[in-house]
């Protein structure tokens, strides 16, 4: 306890008389004050009797001495607001909570206490299972309310606790509340967000289908929310957006209609959108693939505000860029401002965020040489082992990157045409050394054919072909099943290998010829056929019926048959332009 707090405690004892005795136990300072909450004091217990001053309630009361639910809730909320994480203190509070909240009628108070405990990452399995049993009993008796249901779901989502029996009962109870029109806007938005978070974390039980299944629950929730959208606040609408971002329901008619309705509602109140709300909306519309020009115009006007952009965290900045790049935004002025913001956060980015931001900027066609130059220098810098307080100085460690993050990062640098051989050597070594998170095999061995081809495509964009990496990737492609390799993948791979004039192994050549049969060629478009014809001639690959297909589509297209004919024509010598006076007399 600090000197100031101790001095204040002594002053409180002098002012209140001998009836107040402060005791310092294992969980802090407590006393024999009356175990009831004074509304005038708020969440801070005023031991001195002076309004607005005093010790926090969790430093005044001893948990094992609390005998009423109101005081226990006061102490729990005070500890949660002060971020008090003493495990002994919370264990004592949890034991008292299970004793005081033993009846089903006190489910709402029990849920409020658990929500406060979970907010400081206190995990007590016994407490959570007792809460689940009480919730199931209340749902069976049709006495559960929407607020308690939302709090119980939020507690399970924060702890990533999987209890299939309880979660199925909670989903059924939420569906019943929707059918009975008893779900409030706060209950619906909070519950859906919690379910989506558990869905992303893989904590939800398998959907068995039938009446009341998860798909029907989400569809019904979207319909109810759209019909009563005027009752939702901006915060609650953003919760709905986060929920449908987690579920990733693309092409769903009801969800698309709800997002368009939310976009219209947010467009009428742009000043109410915070930086976090802008990031949430941009990502949600991009993930669900709902293109609404009005919402993106609203977000763009809001993000032009310097103060709003300054409030964006690196994660939110990544979401904003992803949303605008997904629909190929033409607002280059805004994207330039966002790229400057990325430069300011560059030292805080890990590989995942850096790859996502650079890929979004590259997709949007924004040229930012200063940003890419600094990113290259950061990635080329060796990762040093620093002390824990200094870990935020350099978070981008390629050795901790996944195979997908490395692929995205390499493709982004390729689109930016960053030509740095040392950088690509480092990236190639990381690809080779990367291991799968689920097994001890290499990360390349776990990728599907399109992902493997993207790796080759990323390096050949800058005409670099690392021998060891390409050998592993092409060997993995040759071992893939035949039905996994389609004609478009073959065209993309041959076009990439032709840029670096790579000599394919015999096994891969056979796989290419099998994938490029006459039926497969008939499904290709004009540009794919031209790319395939040019690449096959350069690599010396004879594809049957290819020339006939090109001739049928473009009869006047010249069809050279040798690799030498593809050599570049001699460039015409540039002649300096003459002045207008000389042109007049010499024409």
URZIFEN-V690932 format. One line per field, one symbol per residue. phi: phi as a letter, one per 40 degrees, with the letter a starting at -180 (. if undefined). burial: # if it has 9 or more other C-alpha atoms within 8 Angstrom, else .. A space follows every 10 residues. Layout:
phi=???
burial=???
This chain:
phi=.ccccccccc ccccccgccb bcbcbcchcb accdcaccdc cgcbccccgc cgbhcccccc ccdcccbbcc cccccccccc ccfcbccccc cccccccccc cccccbcccc cccccccccb gcbbcccccc cccccccccc cfbcbccccc cccccccccf cbbdcccccc cccccccccc fbcccccccc cccccccccc cgccccccgg cgcccccccc cccccccbcc cccccccccc cccccccfcc gccccccccc ccccccccbc cccccccccc ccccccccgb cbcccccccc cccccccccc cccdcccccc ccccccbfcc cccccccccc cccccdcccc cccccccccc ccccgccbcc cccccccccc cccccbcdcb cccaccbccc cccccccccc ccccccfcbb cccccccccc ccccbcccac ccccccccdd cccccccccc cbfbbccccc cccccccccc ccccbbcccc cccccccccb fccccdcccc cccccbcccc cccccccccc cccccccccg bcbcgccccc cccbccccbc bbcccccccc ccccbccccc cccccbc
burial=....##.##. ###..#...# ##....#### ###.#.#... #.######.. ...####### ###..#.##. ########## ....#...## ####.###.# #..#.##### ########## ##....##.# #########. ...#.##### ########## .#...##### #####.##.. ..#.###### ########## ..##...... .###.##### ######..#. .#.#.##### #######.#. ...####### ####.##..# ..#.###### ########.# .#.###.### .###...##. .#.#.##### ######..#. ...####### ##..###### ########## ####.#.... ##..##..## .......... #..#####.. ###.###### ######.#.. ..######## ##.###.... .###....#. .######### ##.##...## .#######.# ....###.## ########## .#.....##. ###.####.# #..#...### #########. .....##.## #......... ..#..#.... .......... ..#....
